[in-house]
Amino acid sequence: MPSKAGEPHKYRGVADDLRGRISAGDFDVERKLPGERHLRDHYGVSLMTVRQALGVLRDEGLIEARQGSGWFLAEWKPIVRNALRRLYSEHWDEARSMWDVDVEGRQWEVVDPQVDFPVVPDDVARVLGLESGAKAWRRDRKYVVDAVPVMRATSYIPDEFARDTRITEIDTGEGGIYARLEEAGHEPVAFREQVRCRLATPAEVDDLHLAAGAPVIEQHRVASQEDGRVVELNRMVLDASRFLLVYDF
């Protein structure tokens, strides 16, 4: 039976109560939630309603499902992305990846990196200062931390800055794209980021192994050299439950 106007869906009430119990430490000892049938009987709702509520808490990063074992408090430690700290040029000189800064010793890898030279969409061309129909180097990759896919990133670099560098190869070498740009005399010195939260598309759900309707963070970073020309546009899609974004001013 549909909810009355102004009446919250039952699963939201179940999720709210479970969230409060998690905050109160009710499940801290075993770090396991009661089984779905126990929750069904406890709240007097259907199994579907219980599963919807659990899905909400999973998408918030509070709980996680373990195959054949049930629902547990999430053990995931958020990836802290400090915008200023990770973009220090000293890290490129030390041949460190920005991801080494982010994950602080955790296991991470790049999955299925691809590099090509396509005609870029008009909105990308405008950001890069190129004419409509122009080509640019595109680097697409997925990042996995502790065996969990957490982000898809697609960088666009104008040919005049990438040509004759390892940016056009799968492996850019130590220090990554920005180290290669610096070596070529195109060091990025200014960065602008735009961040918004939205629901994942079906393709992103499949790509990052998300629940349907899970939130993602869409982050665009524009890197410019000293004369103001844009040397890279990086479009990133992050699993919102896996990250904490930090901006120091």
Secondary structure, DSSP 8 states (H G I E B T S, - for coil): ----TT---HHHHHHHHHHHHHHTTTTTTT-B---HHHHHHHHT--HHHHHHHHHHHHHTTSEEEETTTEEEE-----EEEEHHHHT-HHHHHTT--HHHHHHTT--EEEEEEEEE--B--HHHHHHHT--TT-B-EEEEEEEEETTEEEEEEEEEE-HHHHTTSGGGSS---TTHHHHHHHHTT----EEEEEEEEEE--HHHHHHHT--TT-EEEEEEEEEE-TTS-EEEEEEEEEEGGGEEEE---
